[in-house]
């Protein structure tokens, strides 16, 4: 991250005028740095001599409106502000494209550490510290799933019924969009899609789901990594089945995640519990049985799921035959 006074996608002068219009004064010159970009929402830290804020806006290219809906992401973070789920304090949502060229949101900057790579995980400390961190991450996810959407004004944040059916249907539609003519997995994926359709269980219950939960989508306290200071990247959140959220967390333990971060990912480290143990811990803390768990894991592991589709983007030249992920999906649904 390099501090500059000019950034692609962020007009600091326009942002300065906008913040002043909100009554937010300035102590020195406003500066900024890009924290994350690419096809995800652009995230900037902006600061003066006394304060720091986080600004998020859609990417400059490859915009998918449903995946980069600033108002939706801002809404869920604002709604969770007074709950046990740690989030950044919301400041403002601007839907006037004339300011920065796209809608954007401003939230407080949460100081802490983001653990993306194995070396960063190892630097947290002893095995007991890492175990404590995992326990904290699971507790936060359980807390999220325990919140009554209606109680925080999110009863209409998604369709409460039919979530799993929609996910399976969307899964099939996405595959049709990304499949290649010479993809030898097509027959297997057609069988997998049919098997998923036939195995859809009754939804366990309805909760707020994050949709992309793992260690690097949280901010940990610098001095106490067993304390989660904020959960971030809510762009895929909705109302859905909490077991699907838990399954995604477990599936991200797959080493394929290394392709996403272009390094050995923290969440694939052998220092962390295996996927089955993570699932058992989630069940123990939440008190929710893992009914039809094979279905949830197969859905989360499918070639069109967030982990797989992101891996495909990171490695477009991957082999087109049956992959270990696809084999696991088929095996799970045969149980």
C-alpha positions, 0 to 999 in steps of 0.5 A, a space after each residue: 500500500 502506497 500513500 498518494 494524493 491521487 488514486 484510480 477510482 478515488 478523487 480525494 478532492 471530491 471526497 474531501 468536499 463530500 466529507 466536509 458536507 457531512 460536517 466531518 472536519 479535516 486535520 491536515 491534508 486528506 491522503 489515501 491508499 488502496 487496500 484491495 482492488 481487482 474485480 472485487 469492490 475497491 477498498 481505500 484507506 483515507 486519512 488526515 493527521 488525526 483520523 482514518 476512514 475506509 471508502 469502498 466503491 465498485 471496481 472500475 471494470 467488470 462491474 456486476 451490479 448484484 455483486 457490487 451493490 454498495 447500498 446492500 452491503 452498507 445496509 447489513 453492516 449498519 444493521 449489525 452495528 449494535 449486535 455481538 457481531 463486530 463490524 466497522 461503524 458506518 458513516 455514510 452511503 453516497 449513491 450520487 455517481 457525480 461524486 466519485 463516478 459510482 456509489 460508495 460507502 464510508 465507514 470507520 477504519 478498524 485498526 488491526 491485522 488481516 491474516 491472509 498468508 500462512 506466514 502471517 498465521 504462524 506469526 500469531 503465536 503458539 498453537 494454543 493462540 491459533 486455536 483460540 483464534 479459530 474458536 473466536 472466528 466460529 463464535 462470531 459466525 454463530 453469533 451472526 447466525 443467531 441474530 433475528 433478521 427482523 429484529 435488526 431491520 433485515 427481514 426483507 434483506 433476502 427471500 427467506 424461503 427457497 434459498 437452497 433451491 435457488 442456490 442449486 438453480 443458480 449453480 446450474 445457470 452459472 455453469 452454463 455461462 462459464 463452461 467451455 466447449 471442450 470441458 470434459 467435466 460437463 457430463 459429471 457436472 450434469 450428474 452432480 447438478 441432478 444429484 443436488 436437485 434430488 437431494 435438496 433438504 428442507 432448509 435448516 432455518 433462515 438467518 443472515 449469512 455472510 457468504 464468504 466467511 474465513 479468516 482473511 475476511 476478518 480483522 483481528 486485534 493486533 495484540 490479541 488475535 483471539 479477538 475479532 475486531 471486525 468482519 468485512 467484505 459483506 458483498 455476498 451477504 443475504 438471508 439464507 441457510 446458516 449451514 450453507 455459510 458454515 459449509 463454505 467456511 469449511 470448504 475454504 480449507 481446500 488448498 485450492 484457496 492458495 490460487 486465490 491469494 497467489 500464495 500459501 493461504 492462512 486458511 489452508 494451513 495445516 496448523 488449523 483444524 480440518 474441515 470436519 473438525 471445524 464443522 463439529 465445532 460450529 455444531 457444538 457452539 451453535 447447538 445446531 445438528 449438521 443434518 444433510 451435511 453432505 449436501 451442504 458440503 457438495 453445494 459449497 464445493 461445486 464448480 460454480 460455488 464462490 471458492 471454485 469460481 474464484 479459483 477458476 478466475 485465478 487459474 484460467 488455464 487449469 485442466 479441464 478434466 475431472 478435478 479433485 473438487 468435482 470428485 469430492 462432490 460426487 463422492 459426498 452425494 453418494 453417501 
